[in-house]
Each structure stands twice: as C-alpha cells, then as structure tokens.
Amino acid sequence: MSNHSEKILFSVPFVAQGTLDNLAAVIADGHVHGDGSFTQSASSKLETITGSSKVLLTTSGTAALEMSVRLLGIGVGDEVIVPSFTFSSGAASIVAAGGVPVFVDIEGDSGNIDPALVEAAITPKTKAISVMHYGGVPVDMDAIMAVSRKHNIPVIEDNAHGLAVNSKYGRLGSIGTVAIQSFHDTKNIHCGEGGAVLINEPALVEAAEIMREKGTNRSKFLRGQVDKYTWVEWGSSFLPSELNAAVLDAQLDEFYSIQKKRFAIWNRYTSELASWAEENSVKLMSPSDGVHAAHVFFVLMANQEKRDALLTHLRESGVFGTFHYVPLHSSPAGKKYGRVHGSMDKTEAFANRLARLPLWPGMSEEQISRVISEVKSFR
Ligand SMILES: Cc1ncc(COP(=O)(O)O)c(C=O)c1O
C-alpha cells in the first residue's frame, strides 16, 4: 500500500547486524581507546577491499585529508591543485597547513577534475595535486599520474565516495601517493564519524603512524621496537576509539550486500527515468565505462531554475532530493584563502544544475517507486 504522506529522506544511515555485539565486546574487553583488535580488523579488511598496502583509521575523512597534506610536507605558501567542486575539507585541509588551494575546473559530465587543465595550473610553488572521484566515478588517473611523474608532484586521492571501486586505472584509493576514505554516516559504510588515510608510498608509513599518534612514536613502542615513547614530530589526535572501529568493522562485514542494495536502487533510477529524462532534456548520471560506487544518483537539469523547481516539487510531495557542493572558489573562505586558475564555467553549471535523489540501502521497493513516480510527474 502506498503511503503518500510518508517522507522519503535523502539518506538514512545503515545499521549493521553485528553492531551491538561488537560494541559490547569492546566494553567487556576494556580496551576502548584506539588501535585495538577492531581497529586492526577493520584496517586489514580495508586493505583487502581497496588494494592499498597501509590503511590507518582516522577520526574523520577531514582528519585524513589534514594528515595527507602534512605527510606531503605542504606548508606556508605551498600550492595544491584541487577541484572547486568538492567538499570544503578538500581545501580547508590545505589552508590548515598554511597552503593555498588552487582551484581548477571540472569535466561537465562527471563532476571530476579535468586532468587536461591540471598541468597548466602548476607553478614552482605547486606541492601536490588533489583529486576527488565524484560519486566513485574514477578520475582519469592515468592522465593525473602522468602529470605527477613528469613534474615530480605527489597526488592526494579523495576517495570518500568511491570505496572499493575497481577501475581501468586500478582500484580507487590505491593509485595516488596517499588517499582518504570517509566513514561519515552519509557514506556507503560508516561509523557515525570516521575516516581512513591510505598510504601508498611505503616511505611515508612511519611518518603517518607518528602523526596519527599525536606526533609520538607510540606505535613503535606498542610493537616493542622502542622501550619508551616520546614526542618526535608534528602530529595530532587522529586516532579513533575502538567504539568507532567496532561499528565500522560490523559494516565492513556487510559491505558487499550494502553495495548490492545501493546498486539495485541506482539501476532502477537509471532504467525507469530514461524516457522522462529524454523527453524533458534532463541528463541522468552516466558514468563512463559504467564504473561508479552507487554513492550518489544525480540528474543534471537544463538550468538552475529547473533544478530548484524539481527539488521544490519533490519536497512538496515528501521526497527529499538535494543539490550538492557549493563551488569552493565562490565560498567566503575559498575567496579568502584560495586562488582560481582559469574558467570555472563547468564547475558552476554542474553545481547549479545538479539534483541528487534519495539513495540508501534500507529503501523499500515502494519507496523507490514513489521517488521515480514523483520525479516523472515533474515536467
Ligand atoms: C568528497 C569528500 N571528501 C571528504 C569529506 C570529509 O569527510 P568527513 O565528513 O568524514 O570529515 C567529505 C564529506 O563528508 C566528502 O564528501
């Protein structure tokens, strides 16, 4: 029975079956601070699904970005090339180290940084290139890594959306010098707030362990490699508690069934909205090679007015669709701390035309059908 007064939320965090048992085990064990058995278990599962040789859990994706920037030695006045269409932390993490985000435009279809524009934005001050796989659709990493090698500039891969995506460039998160995941409760798997930094350059592993442990060599001490631990470098409290790791570990156990449910919704939207899109000059998300993470499903309306009208129409019928990132170059902090390289036309058009539909694993067939029919009733 359809219930048209029921609200369909944009995102509802998944609850894994093993959550309460895992939490009870942490309390019973008494090791509640970080780096216990659930941290180890979750990190090694993440190494398996991402193909990264070293995964360190962090308190958030933002913390992982801050660590990445510091690990690459970015400091006062150093520039990092970054898309303007990304989460604020992509730029704020650079500014936190005294660096300057240099915004370049995106590709109009995917929302990903346009690799063809990156090289021209390089100056003697450029210390890193930061990319973000929007919706888990791969950035052309062959092109990015070629620029990286040519200019000897490391790459940060923000893979908050693309956990376990296998692309023709390799598995996302295992390609850049360092990469990050977010386990915020809007992500495909989560622990409320959490993240991970993926170290793909072995020479950075020791520095990363120190940085994550408040700048101390406590990790070495715990492994019996030094007989006491001390403050050795810049660092902060980037280590999550076992409670977060326990929640994440339970989600990792169900990762593939979560993905299956998300893909089923994504595929229904794609097939059942195709004719509506064609008749109304709407562009549905269409990842090249069909590769994505079922993290978002978006439509690109003809212009901002139509996008806003679609979102209002959906909201009035109880369906909570939403826009996404406000371009960082146009934000107050982006203007204050960043610099624009070239045109931002595609970034602005993409951000203004984009609407995302509800997508979470607990959606019923009926709820999915209602989203589809409410979208189709908009002309
Ligand atoms: C692309 C991207 N990177 C990084 C983050 C930051 O992650 P967190 O919320 O875990 O700090 C987010 C937002 O959650 C994001 O969407």
PDBQT file of the ligand as one rigid body, heavy atoms in Angstrom, charges set to zero:
ROOT
HETATM    1  C1  LIG A 401      34.485  14.144  -1.089  1.00  0.00    +0.000 C 
HETATM    2  C2  LIG A 401      34.561  14.289   0.396  1.00  0.00    +0.000 A 
HETATM    3  N1  LIG A 401      35.769  14.327   0.983  1.00  0.00    +0.000 NA
HETATM    4  C3  LIG A 401      35.901  14.459   2.314  1.00  0.00    +0.000 A 
HETATM    5  C4  LIG A 401      34.809  14.550   3.133  1.00  0.00    +0.000 A 
HETATM    6  C5  LIG A 401      35.023  14.739   4.597  1.00  0.00    +0.000 C 
HETATM    7  O1  LIG A 401      34.712  13.594   5.315  1.00  0.00    +0.000 OA
HETATM    8  P1  LIG A 401      34.279  13.665   6.844  1.00  0.00    +0.000 P 
HETATM    9  O2  LIG A 401      32.872  14.161   6.905  1.00  0.00    +0.000 OA
HETATM   10  O3  LIG A 401      34.410  12.235   7.305  1.00  0.00    +0.000 OA
HETATM   11  O4  LIG A 401      35.231  14.560   7.559  1.00  0.00    +0.000 OA
HETATM   12  C6  LIG A 401      33.525  14.513   2.563  1.00  0.00    +0.000 A 
HETATM   13  C7  LIG A 401      32.286  14.682   3.358  1.00  0.00    +0.000 C 
HETATM   14  O5  LIG A 401      31.836  14.027   4.166  1.00  0.00    +0.000 OA
HETATM   15  C8  LIG A 401      33.408  14.371   1.162  1.00  0.00    +0.000 A 
HETATM   16  O6  LIG A 401      32.203  14.337   0.556  1.00  0.00    +0.000 OA
ENDROOT
TORSDOF 0
